[in-house]
Amino acid sequence: MMEVFTEEGIILEKKGDLAEIAIMDKGNCKTCAAKPFCSTNSDGVYSRLTVLDNLDAKPGDEVVVEVKGTDILKAVIMVYGIPLFLFIFTIGIVIYFYDGSPNKELIAFLSSLTVLAFYYGFLKLRGSSGKIDAKSLPKTVKIKRSFQSVNN
């Protein structure tokens, strides 16, 4: 059985099937497993989350959002696991090849930082290219309260 996390939020804006929602900080955001998907506003009051909306919710609607545990695990591995592996692997390889050099630790450290900079740059470019994998996004599963009648 697959673990699924649910959260409630309010739709801020819509762009086709994608919606930006605000999830209010209930004090447990620091320990939330879905934190890699969120970004807090400047006041730290809520987190913005991009979700796939197949329910045709409108801005202002209160919705229930579902995030699969496997998607959270993939995000955590991409942001933390792979960089840790690259950092340690690069240090090991550089120290092996610069065995006789008195500055091998410094060279290995700087090489690892360079590899990490390229990796995070690649992730940033891939994320800003506009290609979003809709299968891995959180999804709206229920409109809890609709405010569509207020806008009409």
C-alpha positions as YAML, in Angstrom:
chain: A
units: angstrom
residues:
- id: 1
  name: MET
  ca: [0.00, 0.00, 0.00]
- id: 2
  name: MET
  ca: [1.27, 3.45, -0.94]
- id: 3
  name: GLU
  ca: [1.57, 6.22, 1.65]
- id: 4
  name: VAL
  ca: [-0.32, 9.40, 0.75]
- id: 5
  name: PHE
  ca: [-0.15, 12.76, 2.51]
- id: 6
  name: THR
  ca: [-3.13, 15.11, 2.40]
- id: 7
  name: GLU
  ca: [-3.26, 18.82, 3.11]
- id: 8
  name: GLU
  ca: [-5.82, 21.59, 2.72]
- id: 9
  name: GLY
  ca: [-5.18, 24.84, 0.91]
- id: 10
  name: ILE
  ca: [-6.72, 27.77, -0.94]
- id: 11
  name: ILE
  ca: [-6.20, 28.24, -4.68]
- id: 12
  name: LEU
  ca: [-4.36, 31.48, -5.41]
- id: 13
  name: GLU
  ca: [-4.12, 31.30, -9.21]
- id: 14
  name: LYS
  ca: [-4.70, 28.90, -12.10]
- id: 15
  name: LYS
  ca: [-2.74, 28.31, -15.32]
- id: 16
  name: GLY
  ca: [-4.48, 25.61, -17.30]
- id: 17
  name: ASP
  ca: [-4.46, 22.39, -15.29]
- id: 18
  name: LEU
  ca: [-1.85, 23.75, -12.87]
- id: 19
  name: ALA
  ca: [-2.81, 25.70, -9.78]
- id: 20
  name: GLU
  ca: [-0.82, 27.60, -7.17]
- id: 21
  name: ILE
  ca: [-2.28, 27.00, -3.73]
- id: 22
  name: ALA
  ca: [-1.56, 28.48, -0.32]
- id: 23
  name: ILE
  ca: [-1.15, 26.04, 2.53]
- id: 24
  name: MET
  ca: [-1.41, 27.74, 5.90]
- id: 25
  name: ASP
  ca: [1.46, 27.05, 8.32]
- id: 26
  name: LYS
  ca: [-0.03, 25.07, 11.20]
- id: 27
  name: GLY
  ca: [3.23, 24.98, 13.13]
- id: 28
  name: ASN
  ca: [4.24, 21.53, 11.88]
- id: 29
  name: CYS
  ca: [5.75, 22.68, 8.56]
- id: 30
  name: LYS
  ca: [9.26, 22.34, 9.97]
- id: 31
  name: THR
  ca: [8.83, 18.56, 10.29]
- id: 32
  name: CYS
  ca: [6.57, 18.01, 7.27]
- id: 33
  name: ALA
  ca: [7.71, 15.37, 4.78]
- id: 34
  name: ALA
  ca: [6.24, 17.37, 1.88]
- id: 35
  name: LYS
  ca: [8.46, 20.39, 2.61]
- id: 36
  name: PRO
  ca: [10.59, 19.90, -0.56]
- id: 37
  name: PHE
  ca: [7.49, 20.74, -2.64]
- id: 38
  name: CYS
  ca: [6.62, 23.96, -0.78]
- id: 39
  name: SER
  ca: [8.00, 27.48, -0.64]
- id: 40
  name: THR
  ca: [7.08, 29.89, 2.17]
- id: 41
  name: ASN
  ca: [6.09, 33.47, 1.45]
- id: 42
  name: SER
  ca: [8.20, 36.37, 2.74]
- id: 43
  name: ASP
  ca: [6.21, 36.58, 5.99]
- id: 44
  name: GLY
  ca: [6.46, 32.82, 6.59]
- id: 45
  name: VAL
  ca: [2.68, 32.63, 6.92]
- id: 46
  name: TYR
  ca: [1.90, 30.08, 4.23]
- id: 47
  name: SER
  ca: [3.58, 27.81, 1.75]
- id: 48
  name: ARG
  ca: [2.95, 28.01, -1.99]
- id: 49
  name: LEU
  ca: [2.51, 24.71, -3.73]
- id: 50
  name: THR
  ca: [2.04, 23.97, -7.43]
- id: 51
  name: VAL
  ca: [-0.55, 21.24, -7.92]
- id: 52
  name: LEU
  ca: [-2.31, 19.47, -10.76]
- id: 53
  name: ASP
  ca: [-5.98, 20.48, -10.66]
- id: 54
  name: ASN
  ca: [-8.34, 18.16, -12.50]
- id: 55
  name: LEU
  ca: [-11.38, 19.37, -10.55]
- id: 56
  name: ASP
  ca: [-11.68, 22.74, -12.34]
- id: 57
  name: ALA
  ca: [-11.39, 24.64, -9.07]
- id: 58
  name: LYS
  ca: [-11.31, 28.42, -9.22]
- id: 59
  name: PRO
  ca: [-9.12, 30.92, -7.32]
- id: 60
  name: GLY
  ca: [-10.43, 31.26, -3.77]
- id: 61
  name: ASP
  ca: [-11.69, 27.68, -3.55]
- id: 62
  name: GLU
  ca: [-10.57, 25.62, -0.57]
- id: 63
  name: VAL
  ca: [-9.26, 22.26, -1.77]
- id: 64
  name: VAL
  ca: [-7.80, 19.05, -0.41]
- id: 65
  name: VAL
  ca: [-4.43, 18.12, -1.94]
- id: 66
  name: GLU
  ca: [-2.84, 14.69, -2.07]
- id: 67
  name: VAL
  ca: [0.91, 13.98, -2.36]
- id: 68
  name: LYS
  ca: [2.24, 10.44, -2.90]
- id: 69
  name: GLY
  ca: [5.02, 9.36, -0.58]
- id: 70
  name: THR
  ca: [7.04, 8.05, -3.52]
- id: 71
  name: ASP
  ca: [7.04, 11.53, -5.12]
- id: 72
  name: ILE
  ca: [8.36, 13.04, -1.89]
- id: 73
  name: LEU
  ca: [11.05, 10.37, -1.75]
- id: 74
  name: LYS
  ca: [12.10, 11.14, -5.34]
- id: 75
  name: ALA
  ca: [12.38, 14.84, -4.54]
- id: 76
  name: VAL
  ca: [14.41, 14.19, -1.40]
- id: 77
  name: ILE
  ca: [16.78, 11.88, -3.28]
- id: 78
  name: MET
  ca: [17.27, 14.46, -6.06]
- id: 79
  name: VAL
  ca: [17.89, 17.34, -3.65]
- id: 80
  name: TYR
  ca: [19.89, 15.56, -0.93]
- id: 81
  name: GLY
  ca: [20.86, 11.98, -1.85]
- id: 82
  name: ILE
  ca: [22.44, 12.46, -5.27]
- id: 83
  name: PRO
  ca: [24.41, 15.57, -4.19]
- id: 84
  name: LEU
  ca: [25.77, 13.72, -1.15]
- id: 85
  name: PHE
  ca: [26.85, 10.83, -3.36]
- id: 86
  name: LEU
  ca: [28.44, 13.20, -5.91]
- id: 87
  name: PHE
  ca: [30.27, 15.08, -3.15]
- id: 88
  name: ILE
  ca: [31.76, 11.95, -1.55]
- id: 89
  name: PHE
  ca: [32.48, 10.23, -4.88]
- id: 90
  name: THR
  ca: [34.26, 13.30, -6.30]
- id: 91
  name: ILE
  ca: [36.38, 13.67, -3.18]
- id: 92
  name: GLY
  ca: [37.37, 9.99, -3.37]
- id: 93
  name: ILE
  ca: [38.27, 10.11, -7.06]
- id: 94
  name: VAL
  ca: [40.27, 13.34, -6.80]
- id: 95
  name: ILE
  ca: [42.19, 12.18, -3.73]
- id: 96
  name: TYR
  ca: [42.99, 8.93, -5.55]
- id: 97
  name: PHE
  ca: [44.36, 10.71, -8.63]
- id: 98
  name: TYR
  ca: [46.20, 13.46, -6.71]
- id: 99
  name: ASP
  ca: [47.78, 10.99, -4.29]
- id: 100
  name: GLY
  ca: [51.20, 12.67, -4.14]
- id: 101
  name: SER
  ca: [49.99, 16.27, -4.04]
- id: 102
  name: PRO
  ca: [50.26, 18.12, -0.72]
- id: 103
  name: ASN
  ca: [47.00, 20.03, -1.48]
- id: 104
  name: LYS
  ca: [44.94, 17.00, -2.50]
- id: 105
  name: GLU
  ca: [42.26, 17.62, 0.18]
- id: 106
  name: LEU
  ca: [41.78, 21.21, -0.90]
- id: 107
  name: ILE
  ca: [41.68, 20.24, -4.58]
- id: 108
  name: ALA
  ca: [39.20, 17.44, -3.80]
- id: 109
  name: PHE
  ca: [36.97, 19.76, -1.78]
- id: 110
  name: LEU
  ca: [36.93, 22.48, -4.43]
- id: 111
  name: SER
  ca: [36.33, 19.89, -7.17]
- id: 112
  name: SER
  ca: [33.36, 18.51, -5.21]
- id: 113
  name: LEU
  ca: [31.89, 21.99, -4.80]
- id: 114
  name: THR
  ca: [32.28, 22.55, -8.54]
- id: 115
  name: VAL
  ca: [30.49, 19.27, -9.33]
- id: 116
  name: LEU
  ca: [27.67, 20.22, -6.93]
- id: 117
  name: ALA
  ca: [27.37, 23.67, -8.53]
- id: 118
  name: PHE
  ca: [26.99, 22.04, -11.95]
- id: 119
  name: TYR
  ca: [24.44, 19.53, -10.57]
- id: 120
  name: TYR
  ca: [22.27, 22.20, -8.90]
- id: 121
  name: GLY
  ca: [22.64, 24.40, -11.99]
- id: 122
  name: PHE
  ca: [21.38, 21.51, -14.10]
- id: 123
  name: LEU
  ca: [18.41, 21.03, -11.74]
- id: 124
  name: LYS
  ca: [17.64, 24.75, -11.88]
- id: 125
  name: LEU
  ca: [17.78, 24.85, -15.67]
- id: 126
  name: ARG
  ca: [15.66, 21.72, -15.95]
- id: 127
  name: GLY
  ca: [13.10, 23.16, -13.54]
- id: 128
  name: SER
  ca: [12.90, 26.55, -15.23]
- id: 129
  name: SER
  ca: [12.59, 25.10, -18.73]
- id: 130
  name: GLY
  ca: [8.83, 24.89, -18.24]
- id: 131
  name: LYS
  ca: [8.58, 21.11, -18.58]
- id: 132
  name: ILE
  ca: [6.65, 19.89, -15.55]
- id: 133
  name: ASP
  ca: [6.02, 16.20, -15.00]
- id: 134
  name: ALA
  ca: [2.34, 16.27, -14.10]
- id: 135
  name: LYS
  ca: [2.44, 12.70, -12.81]
- id: 136
  name: SER
  ca: [4.73, 13.65, -9.93]
- id: 137
  name: LEU
  ca: [2.90, 16.82, -8.88]
- id: 138
  name: PRO
  ca: [0.52, 16.87, -5.92]
- id: 139
  name: LYS
  ca: [-3.11, 16.62, -7.04]
- id: 140
  name: THR
  ca: [-6.35, 18.19, -5.92]
- id: 141
  name: VAL
  ca: [-8.71, 15.45, -4.84]
- id: 142
  name: LYS
  ca: [-11.66, 17.39, -3.42]
- id: 143
  name: ILE
  ca: [-13.11, 20.89, -3.41]
- id: 144
  name: LYS
  ca: [-13.85, 21.39, 0.27]
- id: 145
  name: ARG
  ca: [-15.50, 24.79, -0.08]
- id: 146
  name: SER
  ca: [-16.22, 26.59, -3.33]
- id: 147
  name: PHE
  ca: [-16.33, 30.37, -3.56]
- id: 148
  name: GLN
  ca: [-17.28, 30.47, -7.23]
- id: 149
  name: SER
  ca: [-20.65, 32.06, -6.46]
- id: 150
  name: VAL
  ca: [-18.87, 35.04, -4.85]
- id: 151
  name: ASN
  ca: [-16.99, 35.87, -8.07]
- id: 152
  name: ASN
  ca: [-20.12, 35.84, -10.27]
...
